[in-house]
Amino acid sequence: MKTSIFAAGFCAVATLAAAETPVLTVYTYDSFVSDWGPGPAVEKAFEEECGCDLQFVGTGDGAALLARLKLEGKRTPADIALGLDTNLMATAEESGLFAPLPEPRPALDLPVEWNNAFFQPFDWGYFAFVYDKTKVTSPPKSFRELAESDLRIVIQDPRSSTPGLGLLLWVKAAYGDEAGGIWEGLSDNIVTVTKGWSEAYGMFLEGEADMVLSYTTSPAYHLIAEKDDTKAAALFEEGHYMQIEVAGKIAGTDQPELADRFLAFMASDRFQSIIPTTNWMYPAKIPSGGLPDGFETLIRPAKALLLSPKEAGEIRDEALAEWLAALSR
């Protein structure tokens, strides 16, 4: 009897303690929450400071994240959305699902000026086609050279993937009205179009394609984590499109103060030092220890391409239509 009473009392205390622990739910993309992504380290670091339960929810890729939020609407259990980018920001703002950022906003180390009221950057990078130097000895120097080659490429679907959408806008920003013709030339090079980045990169590593749409920073993973210097990013003469990844607070969150605390934590040295060797991107704020050895070997585009969120939103449908038309022929 005493044992039963003790057990019941212990369970009641444990249940009460669990109920008093605030939960912060963060929607993000799948690779962020993978075992090798930033999620586990970020979760551990933030929970040590907040006395809360940080729960990441993988939603696919960034475009899928926004689609899920819009589908759930005001009923979403998310408190933070982490993993959108500038190409999706206009649509995200128009949804009315996001609250303004807390003031004061943190100082950041971005290559462009940032003054958006709803979204805070956490990392950035340049899109690029990654290849194996032992297999591709003369990488293309432009989209036109790539289209004229016999190289097999794998890309991501712009309707479900932020890199896929970034590629559409890269071609559009570089070629304007000629973008449709570029896609017609590239259509024979495309082995397949995957739903997200992880699947595409896995196909490349398995030898199913010569090149994969990824980032200029992707070779750093192989160099630092695997001691493999055979992967490189092709440098394109027309420039490289930039991706700035952001997070925002859901307007209907029931943990507004905790959400603000997480946004402030994102700009901290502890969070930003996790990014380079887990998400393999440039941190939005350079940590006190600087970038890891190996990042200095990465290509640096001479020309950076980036459409404003408004411009990206305005030409997105046109760029998608050009892409679909070219691939359907």
Beta strands, then each sheet from edge to edge (+ up, - down):
strand 1: 23-28
strand 2: 53-58
strand 3: 80-85
strand 4: 98-99
strand 5: 120-132
strand 6: 153-156
strand 7: 190-194
strand 8: 211-215
strand 9: 231-233
strand 10: 240-250
strand 11: 282-283
strand 12: 304-305
sheet 1: 2+ 1+ 3+ 10- 4+
sheet 2: 2+ 1+ 3+ 10- 5+ 8- 6- 7-
sheet 3: 2+ 1+ 3+ 10- 12-
sheet 4: 2+ 1+ 3+ 10- 5+ 9-
sheet 5: 2+ 1+ 3+ 10- 5+ 11-
end
